[in-house]
Amino acid sequence: MIDHLITLFSVVQAWLFQVAVQPLMFHFGFSEYLEDAFDGVEWFLIGLCELVILFVILRPLESMIPVHPITDRRARWIDFLYTVIQRLGAFSILIFFLIDPLVAQVTEWFHLEGIHPFNLENLWSGITDRPLITFMVYLVVLDFFDYWYHRAQHGFSWLWGLHSLHHSQQNMNLWSDDRNHLLDDLIRDIFMALIAIAIGVEPSQYVLLVAASRMLQSLQHANVRIHFGKLGDAVVVSPRYHRWHHAVGIGHESKGKGTLGGHNFGVLFSFWDVLFRTAFFGKTFERTGIRDQLPAPFGSERNYGSSFWEQQWLGLKRMVASVRKARR
């Protein structure tokens, strides 16, 4: 079954490339990038498959077992736009392939100098013969670095100025994972790509690692009453566990005092929170948002934007304001 699906995927990729992409590349004089364009078709199709799977599986679940009714359908549509841009645009994968040639040149220089670069697979003999184990090792290691980057987003005010857009969704849904400031995405994607290349992740592996990570994160943000039990939530991030990270005035503040911090920073695996004592296992499904969105006297009714471009512009303003404040 899996072999048939892989074959079908390859056939569709080749057909789409030959019929649509290759003629355009020749027309605009980009024939030297044909190989990269062929890989780009693969990223596009993987993203398209992700969208279909999410709509077929998670969308019905949100209707069957919702945490709360959607009160702002336009906000959900904006989230969907973010998801389309992220999944079909494949920004994170594109960054990897842009950085990879530069790192290859540095690696070649190291080789000429007799310096052997680090490769995670070299730490375990025989691991290369077990692709599933290799995949899981890379997934866990990358998630470790993603955990610390996520904590930085909640620890540095200028990063929070961008990342707060993600937390401003008061109608969190399956598309909300990609509701991020584009600059925030760019910084994170560069960071994660550098880590992936540094530990020896191959391009073909990276595509699958990114796809698997994105699918799990879509589940975490879904408006569904799902958790994995006491033990499961301590290992893998569930929708209920992650909702506490988005909880108003709790998940992204230090003990509800309004200062940056919070808990439940795990991106895929919650055991990082357990290990570094940032875990909170609430048993309810909390409302999401940011304290300063609330009306007075609880907040300041801060506007995070109702349209894509307004959200992007206000995010930049928050970041610049935080930098200026830090310099005083």
C-alpha positions in Angstrom: 0.0 0.0 0.0 2.7 2.5 1.0 4.8 1.5 -2.0 1.8 2.3 -4.3 1.3 5.7 -2.7 5.0 6.5 -3.0 4.9 5.5 -6.7 1.7 7.6 -7.3 3.3 10.6 -5.6 6.4 10.3 -7.8 4.2 10.0 -11.0 2.2 13.1 -10.0 5.4 15.0 -9.2 7.0 14.2 -12.5 3.8 15.0 -14.4 3.3 18.4 -12.7 6.9 19.3 -13.3 6.9 18.4 -17.0 3.5 20.0 -17.7 3.6 23.2 -15.7 7.0 23.9 -14.0 9.6 22.9 -16.6 8.1 25.0 -19.5 7.9 28.1 -17.2 11.5 27.6 -16.2 12.7 27.5 -19.8 10.5 30.4 -20.7 12.0 32.7 -18.1 15.5 31.5 -18.6 16.0 29.6 -15.3 16.9 26.2 -16.9 20.0 25.9 -14.6 17.6 25.6 -11.6 15.6 22.7 -13.0 16.8 20.3 -10.4 15.9 22.6 -7.6 12.5 23.3 -9.2 11.9 19.5 -9.3 12.5 19.3 -5.6 10.3 22.3 -5.1 7.4 20.4 -6.7 7.9 17.7 -4.1 7.7 20.3 -1.3 4.5 21.7 -2.8 2.9 18.3 -3.1 3.8 17.3 0.4 2.3 20.6 1.7 -0.9 19.9 -0.4 -1.2 16.4 1.1 -0.9 17.9 4.6 -3.7 20.3 3.9 -6.0 17.5 2.6 -5.2 15.3 5.6 -5.8 18.1 8.1 -9.2 19.0 6.4 -10.4 15.4 6.2 -9.4 14.3 9.7 -9.1 17.3 12.0 -11.8 19.5 10.6 -14.6 16.9 11.3 -13.2 16.3 14.8 -13.5 20.0 15.5 -17.1 19.8 14.6 -17.7 16.6 16.7 -15.8 17.4 19.9 -15.1 21.2 20.0 -13.7 22.9 23.0 -15.7 26.0 22.3 -17.8 27.4 19.4 -15.9 29.6 16.9 -17.0 33.2 17.4 -14.8 34.8 14.8 -14.9 32.8 11.6 -12.9 35.5 9.7 -10.0 35.0 12.2 -10.1 31.3 11.4 -9.9 32.0 7.7 -6.9 34.2 8.2 -5.2 31.3 10.1 -6.0 29.1 7.1 -4.3 31.7 4.9 -1.2 31.5 7.1 -1.3 27.7 6.8 -1.5 27.8 3.0 1.4 30.2 2.8 3.5 28.1 5.1 2.7 24.6 3.8 2.6 25.3 0.1 5.4 27.9 0.2 7.6 25.5 2.2 9.5 28.4 3.8 11.3 26.3 6.4 12.4 23.7 3.7 13.5 26.5 1.3 15.7 28.0 4.0 17.3 24.6 4.5 18.1 24.2 0.9 19.5 27.8 0.6 21.8 27.3 3.6 22.9 23.8 2.7 25.2 24.8 -0.1 26.9 27.4 2.1 27.5 24.9 4.8 28.8 22.4 2.2 31.5 24.9 1.3 32.5 25.3 4.9 32.5 21.5 5.3 34.7 21.1 2.3 37.2 23.7 3.8 37.2 21.7 7.0 37.9 18.5 5.1 40.9 20.2 3.3 42.2 21.3 6.7 41.8 17.8 8.2 38.9 18.7 10.4 36.0 16.2 10.4 32.6 17.9 11.0 30.2 16.4 13.5 27.5 14.0 12.4 25.0 12.6 14.8 24.7 9.2 13.1 28.4 8.6 13.8 27.7 8.4 17.5 25.8 5.0 17.1 27.2 2.2 15.0 24.7 0.6 12.7 22.0 3.4 13.1 22.2 4.2 9.4 20.8 0.8 8.6 17.7 1.6 10.6 16.0 4.6 8.9 13.1 4.7 11.3 15.3 4.9 14.4 17.5 7.6 12.6 14.4 9.6 11.9 13.2 9.5 15.5 16.6 10.4 16.8 16.7 13.5 14.5 13.1 14.4 15.5 13.9 14.3 19.2 17.2 16.3 18.9 15.6 18.9 16.7 12.7 19.2 19.1 15.2 19.8 21.9 16.6 22.9 20.2 13.1 23.9 19.2 12.0 23.8 22.9 14.8 26.3 23.8 14.0 28.6 20.8 10.4 28.6 22.0 11.4 29.6 25.4 13.5 32.4 23.9 10.3 33.6 22.1 8.7 34.0 25.6 11.8 35.3 27.3 13.1 38.1 25.1 10.7 41.0 24.7 11.6 41.7 21.1 10.9 38.1 20.1 7.7 38.1 22.1 6.7 41.2 20.1 6.6 39.0 17.0 5.5 35.7 18.7 2.6 37.3 20.5 0.7 37.3 17.2 0.6 33.5 17.5 -0.9 33.7 21.0 -3.4 36.4 20.1 -5.9 33.9 18.5 -8.8 33.7 20.9 -10.5 31.1 18.6 -7.6 28.6 18.4 -8.2 26.0 15.7 -6.3 23.4 13.6 -4.9 26.2 11.3 -3.6 28.3 14.2 -0.2 26.6 14.3 1.0 28.6 11.3 -0.4 31.9 12.6 3.0 33.5 13.0 4.8 36.7 12.0 6.7 36.1 8.8 9.9 37.5 10.4 9.4 35.2 13.4 9.1 32.2 11.0 12.2 33.3 9.1 14.4 33.6 12.2 13.2 30.2 13.6 13.6 28.5 10.2 17.1 29.7 9.8 18.0 28.5 13.4 16.4 25.1 12.9 18.0 24.6 9.4 21.4 25.4 10.8 20.9 22.9 13.6 19.7 20.2 11.2 22.6 20.7 8.9 25.1 20.7 11.8 23.9 17.3 13.1 24.0 15.8 9.6 20.4 15.7 8.5 20.1 14.9 4.8 17.8 17.1 2.6 15.3 14.2 1.9 15.1 13.5 5.7 14.6 17.2 6.5 11.5 17.4 4.2 9.9 14.5 6.1 11.0 15.8 9.5 9.3 19.1 8.8 6.2 17.5 7.5 5.8 15.2 10.5 6.4 18.1 12.9 3.9 20.4 11.3 1.2 17.7 11.3 1.6 17.1 15.0 1.6 20.8 15.8 -1.7 21.2 13.8 -3.3 18.6 16.1 -2.0 20.4 19.2 -3.7 23.6 18.1 -7.0 22.0 17.0 -10.2 23.0 18.7 -10.8 19.4 20.0 -11.3 17.9 23.5 -8.4 15.5 23.2 -5.6 14.6 25.6 -3.3 11.5 25.9 -3.8 10.7 29.6 -1.5 11.4 32.5 1.4 9.4 31.1 0.9 10.3 27.4 0.7 14.1 28.2 4.0 13.8 30.0 5.6 12.5 26.8 3.9 14.0 23.8 2.2 17.4 23.6 -1.6 17.0 23.4 -4.2 19.6 22.4 -5.2 20.0 26.1 -1.6 20.3 27.3 -0.8 22.9 24.6 -4.0 24.8 25.3 -2.6 25.6 28.7 0.4 27.2 27.0 -2.1 29.5 25.1 -4.3 30.1 28.2 -5.1 33.7 28.9 -2.7 35.2 31.5 -1.3 31.8 32.4 0.5 29.9 29.7 2.8 32.7 28.5 3.3 34.7 31.6 5.2 34.0 34.8 2.7 32.9 37.4 0.0 35.2 36.0 2.0 38.4 36.9 2.2 39.8 33.4 5.9 39.2 33.0 7.3 37.1 30.2 7.7 33.4 30.9 5.0 30.7 31.2 5.0 27.0 30.8 4.4 24.1 28.4 7.0 25.1 25.9 7.5 21.7 24.4 6.9 21.8 20.6 6.4 18.0 20.0 7.5 16.3 23.2 6.4 17.5 26.6 9.1 15.6 28.4 11.4 18.6 27.9 9.0 20.6 30.1 9.1 17.8 32.7 12.9 17.7 32.6 13.4 21.5 32.8 10.5 22.0 35.2 8.3 24.1 32.9 5.4 21.6 32.7 1.9 22.3 33.9 -0.7 19.5 33.6 -4.1 21.2 33.9 -7.2 19.1 33.5 -9.5 21.7 31.9 -9.6 23.2 28.4 -8.9 26.9 28.9 -9.8 29.9 26.8 -6.9 31.2 24.7 -5.5 34.7 24.1 -3.4 37.3 25.7 -4.2 39.2 28.9 -3.9 42.7 27.3 -6.6 41.8 24.8 -9.1 41.8 27.6 -11.3 44.9 28.3 -10.4 47.1 31.3 -9.8 46.6 34.2 -8.3 43.2 33.3 -6.5 44.3 30.1 -6.1 47.2 27.7 -8.1 45.8 24.7 -4.9 45.8 22.7 -5.4 45.3 19.0 -3.3 42.5 17.4 -4.9 43.0 14.0 -7.8 41.5 12.2 -6.2 41.1 8.7 -3.1 39.4 7.5 -1.2 42.6 6.7 -2.4 44.5 9.8 -1.2 41.6 12.0 2.2 41.7 10.3 2.6 45.5 10.6 1.5 45.5 14.3 4.0 42.7 15.0 6.8 44.8 13.6 5.7 47.8 15.7 5.6 45.7 18.9 9.1 44.4 18.2 10.5 47.9 17.5 8.8 49.3 20.6 10.3 46.6 22.8 13.8 47.2 21.4 13.5 51.0 22.1 12.2 50.3 25.6 15.2 48.0 26.3 17.6 50.7 25.2 16.3 53.3 27.7 
